[in-house]
Amino acid sequence: MIKEIENYCSNLLSTSKCKELPFHNLIHTQEVVQNVAYIAAAMGINKANKDILLIAAWFHDTGFSKKYRGHEDESKNIAIKYLSKLGAKDELIKSVCLCIDATKMPQNPTIPLAKILCDADIFHVSTPHFYYRKILLRREWEVYCNMNMTDKEWHELNLEFLKSHNFKSNYGKNVLEKGKQENIKKVQQILAYYDRSTISYELSIP
């Protein structure tokens, strides 16, 4: 079943509106799937629960093929329709939908498994890869959300997000949090540069 789902979601993400998204595209979904597998292995998650997480990871952003805002509900509908077609049990479908629903910002997992998908979805904030990924997200928001801001405003927004975000799983809290704290320090350093530049400019004015 996992392979069929991978093929279906990969095709949907690479042929629909999703292929035009700088951030929420097939590459992001593939990364989330890899992150799920990595966290599940580190936490000793059994195969049945790992499969639920992998399925949810593949489907979690497919709703972008229908609409941008509120895509999670569309992702759930797509998952329900396809999983029902495959003959999946109702309990599995329910768990998948709860995991997908939890990725809506602000993240709010209601079952333990959903905590892992939440952390897998936001895994990049704990790595140096964060700085490349946020460039793509900024471009996506400019085009699809009409969010235009200065570089300093963008860094301030990222700092606010990093400080307010909390990892959900034990792995996230014990391992990923360390990398996130490093990224917080780096963003603070970037903002400090803007502050120094402003002071220097003001001092140079006669």
N, C-alpha and C positions, 0 to 999 in steps of 0.2 A: 504493500500500500504506500509506503514512504516514497518509493521510486516513482510511482504513478503521480503522486502529489507533487514531487519535485519537478517532474516534466511538465505537469499542467501549470503550476505556478510560474515556472521559469518562462514558459511560452507566453503566459498572460503578461508578465512583467516586462518582457522584451518586445512585445508587439502592440501593446496598448499605450495610453497616455503616459504610463509609468516610464517608458523608455526616454521620454523628454525631460524627466525630472533629474536635476543635477545630484540630488542627495538620495531621495527615496526611490531608488531604482533597483534593478536586479542585483547589482553589486552589493548594495546595502543589505538586501535580504539574505544573500549568500553569506555575508559576514555575520549576520545575526544567527543564522543556522549554525555556523562554525562556533560562534560564541556559546550557543546553547549546548552543543556537544562538549565543548571544553569545560564549562561550568558543571554540567551534569556528571561528567567523569570525575571532576575534582570533588564533588559532593557525594559521589557514590549513589547516584540516582538509578533505580532499576530500569530495565529495558522498557517496560510498559509505560512508565511515566516519562521516560526520555522520548519515546515515540510521540506522546501527546505534545511535548514541548517542541519537537522537530516539526510536527504538523502545524502547530500554531505559528511557529516562526516562518514557515513557508507562506502561510496565508496572511500574516498580520498586516501587510501593507498592500495587498492586492486591491483593496478598496479604492486606492488612488486611481485605479483604472476607471472608476465611476465619478468620483468627485474628490476635491482636495480636503476641504473642511468636513470633519465628521466621517472621515474615511473608515474609521474602525468599524462602524456599524455595517458599512458595505462589505468590509473584509469578512465579517462574521456571516453575512448573508451568502457570500460566495463560498465560504468554507462549508456552511450547512448544506447548500445545494450540492456541492461536489462530493462531500463525504457521505451524504445520504445516497447518492448515486452509486458510490462504492460499497454501500451496505454497512457502513460503520455503525456501531452501537450508539444509542442516544446518550449514554453516559460519557462516552469519549467525545462526542460532538459538543456536549455541554462544557466539558473541561477545556476543550480547545477554545471555545467562545469566551469563556471566563478569562483565559490567558490573553487572548487578543484584546479584550475589553480593558484589561489592566494596563495596556501600553498607552492608553489615552492620557495625555498630559492634563493635569498632574497625575502621575501614575498612582493607581489605587488597587493593588492586588487583593483579591478576596479569598484566594486559595494559595497554599504554599507554592505550588508549581508556577503560578503566575509571577511570583517574586523572581524566579529565575529568568523568565522571558523578559521581564522589565529590565533586569540588569544586563541581559544579553543585548537588548535593543539599544542601551545607552553605554555599552561597554567602552566605546571609543573615548569617552571623556576621561578615562583612566590611563590613556596611552598617548605617546607623542603624535599619533595619527589624528588626534583631536584637532590639531591646528589646520590640517588639510581638509578634514571633513567639515569643519565649521565654515570654511570658505565656500564649499559647495552648498551648504545649508543657507548661507546668507544670500547667495545668488538665487536659490529656489524661492526664498521668501520675497525677494525683490520682484520676481516675475509673477508668482502665484498669489502672494498675499499683499502686494503693494507696500511692502515694508522697506522704506529707504531711510538710511541713517548714515551718519558720519562714521569713520573708522573708530573714533573714540567711543561713540555711542554703542557701536557694535561690541567692542571689547567690554564695556560696562554691562551690557546685557548678558554677555557670556559669563562674566564674573558673578553677577546676580544669580544666574541659573546654577552655576557650579556650587555656590555657597548654600543655596536653598535646597539643592538636590540631595536625596538620601538613598543609598543603595538599599535594596530590599532583602536580598538573600544573605545568608551567613558568609558565603564566598565574597559577595560584593562588599560587605561591611569589613571583612578581615583582610581582603587582598586588593580589590579594586579601589577602595577608598584611598589607599596610599598614593596610587598614581593620580587620582583626582586632586589630592591635596598639592601634589607637585605642579599640576596644571594651574591650580589656583594661584600659586606663587608666581608662575610665569606670566599669567594674565595681569597680575598686580604689578609686575615689573614693567610690562608694556604700558600700562596706564600711568605708572610713575614717570615714564619717558615723556608722555604727553603733558603731564603736570610741569615737569622741568622745562619743557619747550615753551609752555605758556608763560612761565615766570621769566625766562630769558627774553622772550619777545617783549613782555611788558617793561622789563628793565631797560631795553634798548630804545624805547620810545622817549624822545627828548621832552 
